[in-house]
Amino acid sequence: MLLAFNSAFTGTVDSASLEKKYNRKVESGFVFSDDILKIKTKDFIAIMKKVFGNAFDSVLKHKSVRAGIGKMRGRKYKSNAGLLFVVANDEKMSRSGIEIVNVSDLSIKDLAPNGEPGRLACYTEKAIKEIGERFK
């Protein structure tokens, strides 16, 4: 489990994994101070646009109607994974359009959906410290 978690965690910052998954050059794994938790959603989105640049369309979670016959078979919508924002256990954050996970609830499925490493992820400074302490 430790090997799988380390591989998934590394996939969030590895440029080769991200490029393979998103078919373009993408940077991820940014670390923010805890000030980002207190700002308004409008300002948060503006910061994410500056940080991710042309890859911002993959940051926000969106769903669309699937093309083809899968609509009749119970698979009408398909959606992207969106941004994963990891916060420490004592920090709180609420934003729509992104997935927010505490370090204690962080799993391999969060970091590598469908078993494929490489997901857009951001961390707080406290979260990085807690991840380091959790897997010593």
Long-range contacts (C-beta under 8 A, 24 or more apart in sequence): 1-108, 2-135, 4-108, 5-108, 5-111, 5-135, 6-135, 7-112, 7-117, 8-108, 8-111, 8-112, 8-117, 9-111, 9-131, 10-117, 11-111, 11-112, 11-117, 11-118, 11-119, 12-84, 12-111, 12-117, 12-118, 12-119, 12-120, 12-121, 13-121, 14-117, 14-118, 17-117, 17-118, 18-118, 18-120, 20-118, 21-116, 21-117, 21-118, 21-119, 22-55, 22-58, 22-118, 24-54, 24-55, 26-52, 26-55, 26-58, 26-120, 27-52, 27-55, 28-119, 28-120, 28-121, 28-122, 29-121, 29-122, 29-123, 30-122, 30-123, 31-122, 31-123, 31-124, 31-125, 31-128, 32-122, 32-123, 32-124, 32-125, 33-124, 33-125, 34-91, 34-124, 34-125, 34-126, 36-124, 37-87, 37-91, 37-92, 37-93, 37-124, 41-95, 41-96, 44-95, 48-83, 51-122, 52-120, 55-120, 58-82, 58-120, 59-83, 59-98, 59-120, 60-97, 60-98, 61-97, 61-98, 61-99, 62-97, 81-113, 81-119, 81-120, 82-120, 83-120, 83-121, 83-122, 84-110, 84-111, 84-119, 84-120, 84-121, 84-122, 85-121, 85-122, 85-123, 86-121, 86-122, 86-123, 86-124, 86-127, 86-131, 87-124, 87-126, 87-127, 88-124, 88-126, 88-127, 88-129, 88-130, 89-130, 90-126, 91-124, 91-126, 91-127, 103-127, 103-130, 103-131, 103-134, 106-131
